[in-house]
Amino acid sequence: MPDTVANQGVYPQQRGQQPGLGFPICHIVGITCLSSGALLNAAVGRFNGKGGVEQTLLRTIQDTFQAGDVVLGDAFFSTYFFIAAMQAKSVDILLEQNGARRRVNDFRCVKKLGRRDHLIVISKPWSKPYWMSDDDYQAAPDSITLR
């Protein structure tokens, strides 16, 4: 980003960066159309290090997706509540499996569909995320099935 006083106020540099030796940094999450390449929606937020900022930004624009759409994303977006929200809207999703989830899947207890093709059931997290209302948490399904 351009190194202006206004940008520094909203999008400060990394904490370890010496003053005057860098540029303001932000996170950007965009939704693009795979057939045309058009940018359909985007969200910008301040850089706070590696973490949930991208997930927060995606939540602010996830209403862009409509029934019949296909979401293609990386493992960082394969959270329970995002997947549940997309399934509720009849949006198909293709996401890499979250690395933490690999350690807890018991593939002996799922339905095998073919070689390297199976169904898994993921249970709703027992604790409500800080950003979610009690009503939304209660309304979320108790489990979701993924292929």
GIKA-V124469 format. One record per residue. N is the residue number from 1. RES is the residue in three letters. OMEGA is omega in whole degrees, -180 to 180 (* if undefined). Layout:
n->[N/N]
res->[RES/RES]
omega->[OMEGA/OMEGA]
//
This chain:
n->[1/2/3/4/5/6/7/8/9/10/11/12/13/14/15/16/17/18/19/20/21/22/23/24/25/26/27/28/29/30/31/32/33/34/35/36/37/38/39/40/41/42/43/44/45/46/47/48/49/50/51/52/53/54/55/56/57/58/59/60/61/62/63/64/65/66/67/68/69/70/71/72/73/74/75/76/77/78/79/80/81/82/83/84/85/86/87/88/89/90/91/92/93/94/95/96/97/98/99/100/101/102/103/104/105/106/107/108/109/110/111/112/113/114/115/116/117/118/119/120/121/122/123/124/125/126/127/128/129/130/131/132/133/134/135/136/137/138/139/140/141/142/143/144/145/146/147]
res->[MET/PRO/ASP/THR/VAL/ALA/ASN/GLN/GLY/VAL/TYR/PRO/GLN/GLN/ARG/GLY/GLN/GLN/PRO/GLY/LEU/GLY/PHE/PRO/ILE/CYS/HIS/ILE/VAL/GLY/ILE/THR/CYS/LEU/SER/SER/GLY/ALA/LEU/LEU/ASN/ALA/ALA/VAL/GLY/ARG/PHE/ASN/GLY/LYS/GLY/GLY/VAL/GLU/GLN/THR/LEU/LEU/ARG/THR/ILE/GLN/ASP/THR/PHE/GLN/ALA/GLY/ASP/VAL/VAL/LEU/GLY/ASP/ALA/PHE/PHE/SER/THR/TYR/PHE/PHE/ILE/ALA/ALA/MET/GLN/ALA/LYS/SER/VAL/ASP/ILE/LEU/LEU/GLU/GLN/ASN/GLY/ALA/ARG/ARG/ARG/VAL/ASN/ASP/PHE/ARG/CYS/VAL/LYS/LYS/LEU/GLY/ARG/ARG/ASP/HIS/LEU/ILE/VAL/ILE/SER/LYS/PRO/TRP/SER/LYS/PRO/TYR/TRP/MET/SER/ASP/ASP/ASP/TYR/GLN/ALA/ALA/PRO/ASP/SER/ILE/THR/LEU/ARG]
omega->[176/-177/178/178/-180/179/179/179/-178/-176/-176/177/175/-177/-177/-177/178/180/178/-177/-180/-178/173/-177/177/171/176/172/-179/174/-180/176/-178/-179/-178/-176/-178/174/-177/-180/179/176/-179/178/-178/-180/178/-176/-179/-180/-172/-177/-180/178/178/179/179/179/-178/-177/-176/175/176/-177/-179/178/-180/177/174/178/176/-177/-179/-174/-178/-179/-177/178/-178/-172/175/179/180/180/180/177/180/180/-176/175/177/-179/175/-177/173/180/178/-177/179/-178/180/-177/-175/179/175/-174/175/-174/-179/179/179/-180/-178/179/-179/179/-175/175/172/177/180/-180/177/176/-176/178/-180/176/-177/-175/-174/177/178/-180/179/179/179/-178/-180/-180/180/177/175/179/-179/176/*]
//
